């Protein structure tokens, strides 16, 4: 059962929640599975991606990008498929975004030499650097084109470490930037070693990608983005003790008003955010957020609901009280929320689970 973190709407989660492990570390040829990303296609197919870490839980070494599909709202799943394998090297940080106009699924990932670690890349003593690739599927995730290197157009010369997402990007649905694909990213700048969040975007349905703006302040990194009303988008960023947010009024070209959200404790971990429903005469304004809701440890994976553009989080429910870490969210065709997350009983990287959760309306 999903437990209450507060007493508002205590009966809102009376319906059952279906949860199952999609990837279990140590099985099917991989030591560890990490870094989930989820998207629901225009046809309702659920795509769940992750990293398959071949030999250890480490961020370095041979890491593949894997995918499972479901065509029945997560009741059954396909076998795992390798989307990208580069023998001995690291293919990671999956970030997926669906173009609702064309139906194409875009997928951005990073690559580095499997012998390089983050510290060496930051210090520019590595064999190679961190590179950015994009690929797409036009058949609902059944097949994928060859990854295309876009590093030169989305990474500045003085950036060392670079990460896409991980998790999901968005397509802007309203206003003058309608149709823009936005992928959240982060980077580390050379010499200063400062960490920033930033975005990459496309205004031509993924044919070309451009570099957007970075967060006004440093010491933030992994992030996700959500569309707000009145032509705004918001970055929600990993930070120490509490999440930080920043607002853009120009589709991600510039960012302002960066501050801590004291309602969102953060154990310096990736988190996920989702625009579930737009406000109108018949519908509430609903944004959903998920992270390990603890400022010290990666535990208590909590789903939160905001009805005022993320100013307050009025309803909270714990999905997993034990060790947990990265997550990603999507809206299913039947109206439930899909949450894909890392969790375990002893370590958070024991498995990647999928849960279907009804919305407390």
C-alpha positions in Angstrom: 0.0 0.0 0.0 1.0 3.6 -0.5 1.3 5.3 2.8 0.2 8.8 3.6 2.9 11.5 4.4 0.1 13.9 5.3 -3.5 13.7 6.1 -4.9 15.7 3.2 -7.3 13.6 1.1 -6.5 10.4 3.0 -8.8 8.4 0.8 -7.4 9.6 -2.5 -5.2 6.5 -3.1 -7.7 3.8 -2.2 -7.4 2.3 -5.6 -4.8 -0.4 -6.0 -1.3 0.3 -7.3 0.4 -2.1 -9.7 4.2 -2.3 -9.2 6.7 -4.7 -10.7 10.5 -5.0 -11.2 11.4 -4.4 -14.9 15.2 -4.7 -14.5 16.8 -6.7 -11.6 20.5 -6.2 -11.1 22.6 -9.3 -11.6 20.2 -10.8 -14.1 20.2 -11.1 -18.0 23.9 -10.4 -18.4 24.3 -7.1 -16.5 25.7 -6.5 -13.0 23.6 -3.4 -12.3 20.7 -1.5 -13.9 20.4 2.2 -13.2 19.1 5.6 -14.5 15.4 5.0 -15.7 13.7 7.1 -18.3 10.1 6.7 -19.4 7.9 8.0 -22.2 4.4 7.2 -23.4 4.0 7.5 -27.2 1.0 8.9 -29.1 -0.3 5.4 -29.5 -0.1 4.7 -25.8 3.0 2.5 -25.8 5.1 2.8 -22.7 8.9 3.0 -23.3 11.2 2.4 -20.4 14.9 3.0 -20.9 17.8 2.4 -18.5 21.6 1.9 -18.3 22.8 -1.7 -18.3 26.1 -1.6 -16.4 28.0 -4.7 -17.6 30.6 -5.4 -14.9 29.9 -3.3 -11.8 27.6 -0.6 -10.3 30.2 2.0 -11.4 29.4 5.0 -13.6 32.4 4.1 -15.8 33.2 1.0 -17.9 31.0 -0.8 -20.4 27.5 0.5 -20.1 24.7 -0.1 -22.6 21.3 1.6 -23.2 18.4 -0.8 -22.8 14.7 -0.6 -23.5 11.5 -2.4 -22.6 8.1 -1.7 -24.2 4.5 -2.2 -23.0 1.4 -1.9 -25.2 -1.1 -2.6 -22.4 -0.5 0.2 -19.8 2.3 -1.7 -18.1 0.5 -5.0 -17.5 3.0 -7.0 -19.7 6.4 -6.1 -21.1 8.7 -7.0 -24.0 12.1 -8.5 -23.5 14.9 -6.1 -23.0 16.4 -4.6 -26.2 19.8 -3.0 -26.6 19.3 0.5 -28.1 23.0 1.4 -28.1 26.1 -0.7 -27.4 29.7 0.5 -27.9 32.0 -2.3 -26.8 33.9 -1.3 -23.7 32.6 2.3 -23.6 30.0 4.2 -21.5 26.6 5.0 -23.2 24.4 6.6 -20.6 22.3 9.3 -19.1 19.1 8.5 -21.1 16.7 11.4 -21.7 13.6 10.8 -23.9 11.1 13.2 -25.4 8.1 12.5 -27.7 7.2 14.9 -30.5 3.4 14.9 -30.2 3.1 16.6 -33.6 5.1 14.1 -35.7 4.9 11.1 -33.4 8.7 10.7 -33.5 10.5 9.7 -30.2 13.7 11.5 -29.6 16.4 10.1 -27.4 19.4 12.0 -26.1 22.4 10.3 -24.4 26.0 10.9 -23.5 29.1 8.8 -24.3 32.6 8.6 -22.9 35.6 6.2 -23.2 34.9 3.4 -20.8 38.4 3.8 -19.2 37.7 7.5 -18.3 36.1 8.5 -15.0 34.3 11.7 -14.1 37.2 13.1 -12.2 39.6 12.7 -15.2 37.1 14.2 -17.6 36.6 17.2 -15.2 40.4 17.7 -15.0 40.8 17.2 -18.7 43.3 14.4 -18.3 41.0 11.8 -19.8 41.5 9.8 -23.0 38.5 11.4 -24.6 35.8 13.8 -23.4 32.1 13.5 -22.7 30.1 13.5 -25.9 26.4 14.1 -26.7 24.4 11.9 -29.1 20.8 11.9 -30.3 18.8 9.2 -32.0 15.1 8.7 -32.8 12.4 6.1 -33.6 9.5 6.6 -36.0 7.8 3.3 -35.3 6.8 3.6 -31.7 10.2 2.5 -30.3 10.5 -0.8 -32.2 13.6 0.3 -34.1 16.1 3.2 -33.7 18.3 5.0 -36.1 22.1 5.3 -35.7 23.2 7.7 -32.9 24.3 11.1 -34.3 27.1 13.1 -32.5 25.8 16.6 -31.8 28.5 17.6 -29.3 29.9 20.5 -31.3 26.5 22.2 -31.4 25.4 21.7 -27.8 28.6 21.7 -25.7 30.9 24.7 -25.2 34.6 24.4 -25.4 35.2 25.1 -21.8 32.7 22.5 -20.6 34.2 19.2 -19.4 31.7 16.8 -17.8 28.2 16.8 -19.5 25.0 14.9 -18.7 21.7 14.7 -20.5 18.7 14.5 -18.2 18.5 11.9 -17.1 14.8 11.1 -17.4 12.5 13.0 -19.7 12.4 16.2 -21.8 9.2 18.0 -22.8 7.6 19.5 -25.9 6.1 22.9 -25.2 2.3 22.8 -25.6 1.2 26.4 -25.5 2.2 29.9 -26.5 4.8 31.3 -28.9 7.2 28.5 -28.3 4.6 25.8 -28.9 6.2 22.7 -30.5 9.7 23.3 -29.1 11.4 20.2 -27.9 13.4 20.8 -24.7 15.9 18.4 -23.1 17.3 19.2 -19.6 21.1 18.8 -19.2 23.9 19.8 -16.9 27.6 20.5 -17.2 30.8 21.3 -15.4 33.0 24.2 -16.4 36.7 23.9 -16.7 39.1 25.5 -14.2 36.3 26.7 -11.9 34.8 23.2 -11.6 31.4 24.9 -11.2 28.3 22.8 -11.9 25.3 24.2 -13.8 22.0 23.0 -15.3 21.1 24.0 -18.8 18.8 23.0 -21.7 19.1 21.9 -25.3 16.2 22.5 -27.7 14.9 22.0 -31.2 12.5 24.1 -33.2 12.4 21.8 -36.2 11.1 18.6 -34.8 14.5 17.2 -33.8 16.3 17.7 -37.1 18.7 20.1 -35.5 19.5 20.9 -31.9 20.6 24.1 -30.2 22.1 25.1 -26.9 19.8 27.0 -24.6 20.6 28.9 -21.4 22.2 27.8 -18.2 21.1 28.3 -14.6 22.0 31.7 -13.1 23.8 30.1 -10.2 26.1 27.2 -9.9 26.1 24.1 -7.7 23.1 22.5 -9.4 23.2 19.7 -12.0 20.8 16.9 -13.0 17.4 18.4 -13.7 14.1 18.1 -15.4 11.9 20.7 -16.9 8.1 21.4 -16.7 5.9 23.8 -18.6 3.9 26.3 -16.6 1.1 28.7 -17.6 1.8 32.1 -19.2 4.6 31.0 -21.6 6.9 29.9 -18.8 9.0 26.8 -18.2 10.7 25.8 -15.0 13.9 23.8 -14.2 13.8 21.7 -11.1 17.4 20.9 -10.2 19.4 18.6 -8.0 21.1 20.4 -5.2 22.2 19.9 -1.5 19.4 19.5 1.1 16.7 21.1 -1.0 15.7 21.2 -4.7 16.3 24.4 -6.6 14.1 25.9 -9.3 14.6 28.5 -12.0 12.1 30.1 -14.5 12.4 30.9 -18.2 10.1 33.3 -20.0 11.7 32.7 -23.4 11.5 29.0 -23.9 14.8 28.2 -22.1 17.1 30.8 -23.7 17.6 32.6 -20.4 16.8 31.7 -16.8 16.0 33.7 -13.7 14.7 33.6 -10.1 16.8 30.6 -9.1 16.1 29.6 -5.5 15.7 26.7 -3.1 12.3 25.1 -2.8 12.1 24.5 1.0 9.0 22.2 0.4 11.2 19.7 -1.5 14.0 18.2 0.6 16.8 16.6 -1.5 19.5 14.1 -0.7 21.5 15.3 -3.7 19.8 13.0 -6.1 18.1 13.1 -9.5 14.3 13.8 -9.4 11.4 13.9 -11.8 8.6 16.3 -12.6 5.6 16.1 -14.8 2.8 18.4 -16.1 -0.1 16.0 -15.6 -3.0 18.3 -16.4 -3.7 21.8 -17.7 -6.1 24.1 -15.9 -9.4 24.9 -17.7 -13.1 25.1 -16.8 -13.3 21.4 -16.1 -9.8 20.4 -15.0 -7.4 21.2 -12.1 -3.9 22.6 -12.6 -1.8 19.5 -11.7 2.0 19.1 -11.6 3.5 15.9 -10.1 7.0 15.6 -8.6 8.9 12.6 -7.3 12.2 12.2 -5.4 13.7 10.6 -2.3 12.2 13.0 0.2 15.0 13.2 2.6 17.8 15.8 3.0 20.4 13.3 4.2 19.7 9.8 2.7 18.3 8.3 -0.5 15.1 6.9 1.0 11.4 7.6 1.1 10.6 7.9 -2.6 7.7 10.3 -2.5 5.1 11.4 -5.0 3.9 15.0 -4.6 1.0 16.9 -6.2 0.9 20.7 -6.8 -2.3 22.5 -7.9 -0.7 26.0 -8.1 2.2 25.7 -10.5 4.7 24.2 -8.0 4.3 26.9 -5.3 2.9 24.4 -2.8 2.8 20.6 -2.8 -0.6 19.8 -1.2 -0.7 16.0 -1.4 2.2 13.7 -0.7 2.4 9.9 -0.8 5.4 7.6 -0.1 5.9 5.1 -2.9 8.9 3.3 -1.4 10.1 3.9 2.2 13.4 2.1 1.9 16.5 2.8 -0.2 15.6 4.5 -3.5 17.1 7.0 -5.9 16.4 8.1 -9.5 12.9 8.2 -11.0 10.9 9.3 -14.0 7.2 10.1 -14.5 4.8 9.8 -17.4 1.0 10.0 -17.8 -0.7 6.9 -19.1 -3.6 6.8 -21.5 -5.9 5.5 -18.8 -5.2 8.5 -16.6 -2.9 6.9 -14.2 0.6 8.2 -13.5 3.5 5.9 -14.4 6.5 6.0 -12.2 9.7 4.2 -13.0 12.2 4.2 -10.2 15.3 2.7 -8.6 14.8 0.9 -5.3 15.7 -2.0 -3.1 15.7 -3.3 0.5 19.4 -2.8 1.1 20.7 -0.8 -1.8 18.8 1.6 -4.1 20.3 0.0 -7.2 18.9 -3.5 -6.6 16.2 -3.0 -9.3 14.3 -0.6 -11.5 10.5 -0.8 -10.8 7.4 0.4 -12.6 4.3 1.5 -10.8 0.9 2.7 -11.9 -0.6 5.2 -9.6 -4.1 6.8 -9.7 -4.3 10.6 -9.4 -5.9 12.0 -6.2 -8.6 14.2 -7.8 
